[in-house]
Amino acid sequence: MRVPSQSLARFVREAATGMAIVRNLVANSTNQGVSFLANIIAVPLYLTHLGTEQYGLLGFTIVVQTWINLLEAGMSGTLGREMTRLLIGDVSEGGVHSFLRSLDWLFLGAILILPSIGWLSRGWWASSWFVNETLDPRLIGQCMALIIALAPVRLAAMLYKGGLMGAERQVFVSAVSIVGSVVRLALPLPFIWAVPDVRIVVGAWLGVSLVELVAVRLELSRIFSTRLAWMHFSLAELRDRAYLWGRIAYLAVAWAAITQTDKLILSRILPLADYGRFTLVMIVSNAILAIPAPICFAFQPRMTAAAARGDRRELAQLVHDLTRIMMVLMVAPAFALAAVPYLAMLAWTGDAAAAQATSRYLGPYVLGSGLVSFAIIVYLIQYAYGALKLHVRAYTAFAVVLIPAEIVVASRFGAVGAAWLWLAVNAAFLLAYYPLVFHRFLPGEAKRWYGLVVAPPAVAAAAVAWAIASSLDMRTTNRVTAMLETGAMMLAACAAAGVTTLAIALWKRRRPAAFALHSTPESEVRR
């Protein structure tokens, strides 16, 4: 039987897409896993040698980095999308290269200017911001100067990694990131064992991050065959892409304000020792938020390519596959941690007092972070089309409501109130906003996505997690017991989500009509 050329082309393309996604997913997941394990091992050692107050300063690095990342202004996302379009021949090489070189100069300016600002403001940080009880103010000021110098270096590396991800050089990016993460976390340990000084840690991070920055920029240069003058700068290339990166930048600002306002307020009102404990919860929550990154980077170029071709059937299938992976690797672990917050913190830190103090708000924080996986999926759908107007409007409304609420709740109810607010607003978004995205970009897919892809594994994971939690001793102080029980809980929740997803996949084989993807003409998709 003769196979139609169009069907054969689709088969070959889908096979190639699947192989590329698997390759990139393995590389990105390995990177994320190694980074996570390195943090799991290093953080308790840092906490032991530095103490809670110095570790609170180290934890503040996350807040500073998040706010300084706003200077990136959506350019890494725009560069990544342009690199994907370059791969499929949808844009000229000269234009993309000129855009990249123009970005070089902008980010070099940030690397040169921000450290000066950090050094000049070191006295203000030491005397006016932190609630300090025992640390030398000079240590605080100098540490903050180093933290502010570190942030733009990481920012530039993030830009170039975004370009390489869009160009599907994800294996290289993962290799560099793995080496960087391990060396960055391990290098300071022998030094702070002898001299417990947080400045040693931040200084080591700065040196390793500079080497990482040079490595990714050189690899990005190898993609281009065109050559540009060393001083080349094109305002026109930046302006031509301002529509997209401006909206990505706005969303980044809104997201940072939404996710960091409570943490900024808590850093101002909590003693450094308490903020150090709160930082432990931040790290766990951020670990949940970091899970989608390797998965989304693997899918993002293919989703963009499918949207550029107008192939909505392939795009919808990619969205379903991405969601299934998120359910098993992100949402299920969030349910498991929320079911046993005390055991999870005890297993990690070995400190029963810290575990008891943080267990009150770990659950809602990680559940809210688990729900963010769906926000990332609906963002990628719109990013694939380069049409972010709906997302901008939604996040504007989100920020207008949430930021004042965070200020009031965090100031009055502390970390516990902020945690429950975080969970509530993410649940509201899941129910109210995401259906609108599907209606506009993938009409007819919302019910199928919620009913067959999201709900069954979520219910299974939650039921298993809380059933097991009800039989565990939540008052133990034995770290080994806590590690074993938390690990078993995580595996059981992930297995429940995975088995449920597999069962639905088998059902799909028997009843393909229930999963048939709509083929609404591209002209009907409203941008």
Sequence and secondary structure as in RCSB ss.txt:
>XXXX:A:sequence
MRVPSQSLARFVREAATGMAIVRNLVANSTNQGVSFLANIIAVPLYLTHLGTEQYGLLGFTIVVQTWINLLEAGM
SGTLGREMTRLLIGDVSEGGVHSFLRSLDWLFLGAILILPSIGWLSRGWWASSWFVNETLDPRLIGQCMALIIAL
APVRLAAMLYKGGLMGAERQVFVSAVSIVGSVVRLALPLPFIWAVPDVRIVVGAWLGVSLVELVAVRLELSRIFS
TRLAWMHFSLAELRDRAYLWGRIAYLAVAWAAITQTDKLILSRILPLADYGRFTLVMIVSNAILAIPAPICFAFQ
PRMTAAAARGDRRELAQLVHDLTRIMMVLMVAPAFALAAVPYLAMLAWTGDAAAAQATSRYLGPYVLGSGLVSFA
IIVYLIQYAYGALKLHVRAYTAFAVVLIPAEIVVASRFGAVGAAWLWLAVNAAFLLAYYPLVFHRFLPGEAKRWY
GLVVAPPAVAAAAVAWAIASSLDMRTTNRVTAMLETGAMMLAACAAAGVTTLAIALWKRRRPAAFALHSTPESEV
RR
>XXXX:A:secstr
    HHHHHHHHHHHHHHHHHHHHHHHHHHHHHHHHHHHHHHHHHHHHHHHHHHHHHHHHHHHHHHHHGGGGTTH
HHHHHHHHHHHHTTSS HHHHHHHHHHHHHHHHHHHHHHHHHHHHTHHHIIIIISB SSS HHHHHHHHHHHHHH
HHHHHHHHHHHHHHHHTT HHHHHHHHHHHHHHHHHTTHHHHHHS  HHHHHHHHHHHHHHHHHHHHHHHHTT  
    TT   HHHHHHTHHHHHHHHHHHHHHHHHHHHHHHHHHHHSBHHHHHHHHHHHHHHHHHHHTHHHHHHHHH
HHHHHHHHHT HHHHHHHHHHHHHHHIIIIIHHHHHHHHSHHHHHHHHH  HHHHHHHHHHHHHHHHHHHHHHHH
HHHHHHHHHHT  HHHHHHHHHHHHHHHHHHHHHHHHHHHHHHHHHHHHHHHHHHHHTHHHHHHHHSTT HHHII
IIIIHHHHHHHHHHHHHHHTTS TT   HHHHHHHHHHHHHHHHHHHHHHHHHHHHHHHH GGGG      GGG 
  
